[in-house]
Amino acid sequence: VTQTTHCLFQLMDEQYLKHIWDPITIFSLLLSATFHDVGHPGTNNLFQEHAMTPLAIQYNDEAILENMHSAVGHNLLLGENKREEWDIFANWTQTDKVNARKVMKASILGTDMSNHFTQ
């Protein structure tokens, strides 16, 4: 996903991209692409739900893996597992951090394929 996102951004004119999104949003999209599958157990949400795994219980059977990926990524970037040497948000305002987190959460949760098909 990161490679695809990077290629998409390369194909789009930089000035055009800046008209669509601000730099915080662009960076947040690239960053979320890097951790959208972090910690993936090799199963899917349906398996997690039917097996009543700890993840399924924790996330109430809703976008189980996507919620886990988002939580793990945000924990590494902003939470208790954050390290000073990789604190990319150190000089950001609180508002920018909140906005970046919203973009990252939405883009990761948006990868839940169950939301892409309706009957």
LINSULPE-V211462 format. One line per field, one symbol per residue. ss: DSSP state (H for helix, E for strand, C for the rest). phi: phi as a letter, one per 30 degrees, with the letter a starting at -180 (. if undefined). burial: + if it has 24 or more other ideal C-beta (glycine too) atoms within 12 Angstrom, else -. A space follows every 50 residues. Layout:
ss=???
phi=???
burial=???
This chain:
ss=CHHHHHHHHHHCCHHHHHHHCCHHHHHHHHHHHHHCCCCCCCCCHHHHHH CCCHHHHHCCCCCHHHHHHHHHHHHHHHCCCCCHHHCCCCCCCHHHHHHH HHHHHHHHHCCCHHHCCCC
phi=.ddddddedddddeddddddbdeddeddddddddcdbeiddibcdddedd dhdedddechicheddddeddddddddbcdcdcedbddcecddddddddd dddddddddddddddcbbc
burial=----+------------------+++++++++++++-+------+--+-- ----++--+---++++++++++++-+++----------+-------+--+ +-+++-+++-++-------
